Amino acid sequence: MKAQLIFGLVMAILIPGAYGETMGVAVDGTCEAGSCPATGIPFNSTDTLPFDFTFALPDGDTYLIYGSFTGTNDGDGGGSNTYGFEVVYEGNPGGGPSAADTITVQRDAAFQASLDSIDFFTSFIGAFSPGIGASSSASTCFDGSFGCLGPAVSPGSFDEDSSPFSIANTAGVFDDNKTFVSNFGAGSPVGSYIVWGQTDALPAPSAPEPASFAMLALGIGGIVIGRRARSRVSR
């Protein structure tokens, strides 16, 4: 499966336009990149959605959110979804530390499917930056109520898989939406971050080409979660 997944990502690099055509990323209910709602990854294909944007909260605190989502569908709706991104506190008009802020990132994804149902599991991987506010935490849920994990609390890292759960085919697709909730404790200094999909900080964004983001995905911890068995699929 790992070889197939790497092959799929390489093909995504080589095929023009194979970037985020089927997936989307939303923050606090606002679509920021890609397609929201998702349109469905076709059979035997891979899609990668790179993103890099800032998000301002009503209290004036601003966050940088960057990274990528990658989904690989096989011939019946099984496959895997991986993630690697970072939420970074960039400051406020007063130049001070953060308030108590919550940033909810949602991955909108779907897989074209021929099966009636399939068992999934989901991963919960990430870390807090040193010095982040003491009350910072992170949690995740799949499709709102499945495979919920956390909250993990700062400092340190987290790495956990959910128990398997079943998802039904809806109008020819498996919906694959996942929320990532980053809670920054009050007093988090500028540069504080919560990273998702691996436990080391991501390299700072430098306006890479889409292919660079696809290559980045090859190094993300979530990529190795993969498919454990035909009846249990990582999302």
SEKE-659379 format. One line per 5 residues: number of its first residue (from 1); their letters; for each residue z, y, x of C-alpha. Coordinates in nm, 2 decimals. Example, Ala and Ser with C-alpha at 12.3 -4.5 7.8 and 13.67 -1.06 7.14 Angstrom:
// SEKE-659379
1) AS) 0.78/-0.45/1.23 ~ 0.71/-0.11/1.37
***
This chain:
// SEKE-659379
1) MKAQL) 0.00/0.00/0.00 ~ 0.08/0.24/0.28 ~ -0.26/0.19/0.43 ~ -0.42/0.25/0.09 ~ -0.21/0.57/0.05
6) IFGLV) -0.31/0.70/0.39 ~ -0.67/0.62/0.32 ~ -0.65/0.81/-0.01 ~ -0.50/1.12/0.16 ~ -0.77/1.11/0.43
11) MAILI) -1.04/1.09/0.15 ~ -0.87/1.39/-0.02 ~ -0.92/1.59/0.30 ~ -1.29/1.49/0.32 ~ -1.39/1.54/-0.04
16) PGAYG) -1.43/1.91/-0.13 ~ -1.24/2.04/-0.43 ~ -0.99/1.75/-0.43 ~ -0.69/1.98/-0.43 ~ -0.47/2.03/-0.72
21) ETMGV) -0.73/1.98/-0.99 ~ -0.51/1.75/-1.20 ~ -0.15/1.86/-1.11 ~ 0.05/2.17/-1.15 ~ 0.37/2.34/-1.03
26) AVDGT) 0.59/2.55/-1.25 ~ 0.91/2.75/-1.18 ~ 1.16/2.82/-1.45 ~ 0.88/2.75/-1.71 ~ 0.61/2.97/-1.55
31) CEAGS) 0.30/2.79/-1.41 ~ 0.25/2.91/-1.05 ~ -0.03/2.68/-0.92 ~ -0.27/2.41/-1.03 ~ -0.30/2.28/-1.38
36) CPATG) 0.00/2.31/-1.62 ~ 0.01/2.08/-1.82 ~ -0.15/1.82/-1.59 ~ -0.49/1.67/-1.68 ~ -0.44/1.32/-1.53
41) IPFNS) -0.53/1.17/-1.20 ~ -0.83/0.94/-1.25 ~ -0.83/0.57/-1.15 ~ -0.86/0.49/-0.78 ~ -0.82/0.85/-0.66
46) TDTLP) -0.58/1.09/-0.49 ~ -0.50/1.45/-0.56 ~ -0.30/1.69/-0.35 ~ -0.17/2.03/-0.47 ~ -0.06/2.27/-0.19
51) FDFTF) 0.14/2.57/-0.29 ~ 0.30/2.88/-0.12 ~ 0.43/3.16/-0.33 ~ 0.73/3.39/-0.39 ~ 0.94/3.39/-0.71
56) ALPDG) 1.17/3.69/-0.81 ~ 1.47/3.63/-1.03 ~ 1.59/3.90/-1.28 ~ 1.89/3.97/-1.05 ~ 1.65/4.08/-0.78
61) DTYLI) 1.69/3.78/-0.56 ~ 1.35/3.65/-0.42 ~ 1.27/3.30/-0.31 ~ 0.98/3.15/-0.11 ~ 0.86/2.82/-0.25
66) YGSFT) 0.60/2.62/-0.04 ~ 0.49/2.27/0.03 ~ 0.27/2.01/-0.16 ~ 0.26/1.74/-0.42 ~ 0.04/1.43/-0.38
71) GTNDG) -0.04/1.17/-0.64 ~ -0.24/0.84/-0.59 ~ -0.36/0.64/-0.88 ~ -0.48/0.28/-0.86 ~ -0.70/0.09/-1.10
76) DGGGS) -0.46/0.07/-1.39 ~ -0.22/0.36/-1.38 ~ 0.02/0.23/-1.11 ~ 0.04/0.42/-0.78 ~ 0.28/0.68/-0.64
81) NTYGF) 0.36/1.05/-0.64 ~ 0.52/1.21/-0.33 ~ 0.66/1.55/-0.27 ~ 0.75/1.77/0.02 ~ 0.85/2.13/-0.03
86) EVVYE) 1.11/2.39/0.04 ~ 1.29/2.67/-0.15 ~ 1.40/2.95/0.07 ~ 1.61/3.26/-0.01 ~ 1.42/3.56/0.12
91) GNPGG) 1.66/3.84/0.01 ~ 1.70/4.12/-0.24 ~ 1.64/4.49/-0.26 ~ 1.99/4.55/-0.11 ~ 1.93/4.32/0.18
96) GPSAA) 2.24/4.12/0.10 ~ 2.32/3.75/0.03 ~ 2.22/3.57/-0.28 ~ 2.39/3.57/-0.62 ~ 2.46/3.23/-0.78
101) DTITV) 2.09/3.14/-0.85 ~ 1.92/2.84/-1.00 ~ 1.55/2.76/-0.92 ~ 1.39/2.49/-1.13 ~ 1.06/2.36/-0.99
106) QRDAA) 0.86/2.13/-1.21 ~ 0.59/1.90/-1.09 ~ 0.33/1.85/-1.38 ~ 0.14/1.53/-1.31 ~ -0.02/1.25/-1.51
111) FQASL) -0.20/0.93/-1.43 ~ -0.50/0.78/-1.62 ~ -0.37/0.45/-1.74 ~ -0.50/0.12/-1.90 ~ -0.16/-0.05/-1.91
116) DSIDF) 0.06/-0.01/-2.22 ~ 0.37/0.06/-2.01 ~ 0.50/0.03/-1.65 ~ 0.84/0.04/-1.47 ~ 0.89/0.33/-1.24
121) FTSFI) 1.17/0.45/-1.01 ~ 1.21/0.80/-0.87 ~ 1.34/0.93/-0.54 ~ 1.60/1.20/-0.46 ~ 1.56/1.31/-0.10
126) GAFSP) 1.64/1.64/0.07 ~ 1.89/1.86/0.25 ~ 2.07/2.19/0.25 ~ 2.04/2.45/0.53 ~ 2.34/2.51/0.75
131) GIGAS) 2.54/2.81/0.62 ~ 2.41/2.79/0.26 ~ 2.66/2.90/-0.01 ~ 2.94/2.65/-0.05 ~ 2.87/2.58/-0.42
136) SSAST) 2.51/2.50/-0.36 ~ 2.37/2.18/-0.52 ~ 2.05/1.99/-0.61 ~ 1.95/1.75/-0.88 ~ 1.64/1.59/-1.03
141) CFDGS) 1.51/1.42/-1.34 ~ 1.19/1.24/-1.43 ~ 1.02/1.35/-1.76 ~ 1.34/1.54/-1.86 ~ 1.57/1.24/-1.91
146) FGCLG) 1.47/0.94/-1.70 ~ 1.59/0.86/-1.35 ~ 1.82/1.16/-1.33 ~ 2.00/1.18/-0.99 ~ 2.25/1.42/-0.85
151) PAVSP) 2.40/1.67/-0.83 ~ 2.42/1.65/-0.45 ~ 2.64/1.92/-0.30 ~ 2.62/2.11/0.02 ~ 2.65/2.07/0.31
156) GSFDE) 2.43/1.79/0.45 ~ 2.15/1.58/0.30 ~ 2.08/1.34/0.02 ~ 1.87/1.03/-0.01 ~ 1.88/0.80/-0.32
161) DSSPF) 1.65/0.61/-0.55 ~ 1.70/0.57/-0.92 ~ 1.72/0.24/-1.11 ~ 1.39/0.13/-1.26 ~ 1.29/0.27/-1.60
166) SIANT) 1.00/0.21/-1.83 ~ 0.73/0.47/-1.93 ~ 0.49/0.41/-2.21 ~ 0.12/0.50/-2.22 ~ 0.05/0.81/-2.42
171) AGVFD) -0.31/0.88/-2.52 ~ -0.44/0.70/-2.21 ~ -0.20/0.85/-1.95 ~ 0.14/0.80/-1.80 ~ 0.31/1.14/-1.79
176) DNKTF) 0.47/1.20/-1.46 ~ 0.66/1.53/-1.48 ~ 0.96/1.57/-1.26 ~ 1.21/1.86/-1.22 ~ 1.38/1.96/-0.90
181) VSNFG) 1.68/2.19/-0.96 ~ 1.80/2.40/-0.66 ~ 2.13/2.58/-0.71 ~ 2.20/2.84/-0.44 ~ 2.57/2.92/-0.42
186) AGSPV) 2.67/3.29/-0.43 ~ 2.68/3.44/-0.09 ~ 2.39/3.23/0.06 ~ 2.25/3.43/0.35 ~ 1.88/3.52/0.39
191) GSYIV) 1.69/3.22/0.52 ~ 1.91/2.97/0.34 ~ 1.70/2.68/0.20 ~ 1.70/2.35/0.01 ~ 1.43/2.12/0.13
196) WGQTD) 1.29/1.84/-0.09 ~ 1.11/1.51/0.02 ~ 1.26/1.50/0.37 ~ 1.59/1.60/0.54 ~ 1.44/1.83/0.81
201) ALPAP) 1.32/2.18/0.74 ~ 0.95/2.21/0.68 ~ 0.75/2.42/0.93 ~ 0.72/2.79/0.82 ~ 0.41/2.84/0.61
206) SAPEP) 0.12/3.01/0.80 ~ -0.15/3.02/0.53 ~ -0.31/2.68/0.63 ~ -0.63/2.55/0.49 ~ -0.59/2.28/0.21
211) ASFAM) -0.67/2.01/0.46 ~ -0.37/2.11/0.66 ~ -0.14/2.07/0.36 ~ -0.29/1.72/0.31 ~ -0.21/1.63/0.66
216) LALGI) 0.14/1.77/0.62 ~ 0.19/1.53/0.34 ~ 0.14/1.23/0.57 ~ 0.46/1.33/0.76 ~ 0.68/1.38/0.45
221) GGIVI) 0.96/1.14/0.39 ~ 0.86/1.08/0.03 ~ 0.53/0.93/0.14 ~ 0.69/0.60/0.26 ~ 0.86/0.54/-0.07
226) GRRAR) 0.54/0.40/-0.20 ~ 0.49/0.11/-0.43 ~ 0.76/-0.15/-0.39 ~ 0.61/-0.41/-0.62 ~ 0.33/-0.42/-0.88
231) SRVSR) 0.58/-0.39/-1.16 ~ 0.78/-0.10/-1.01 ~ 0.61/0.22/-0.90 ~ 0.75/0.52/-0.71 ~ 0.72/0.87/-0.87
***
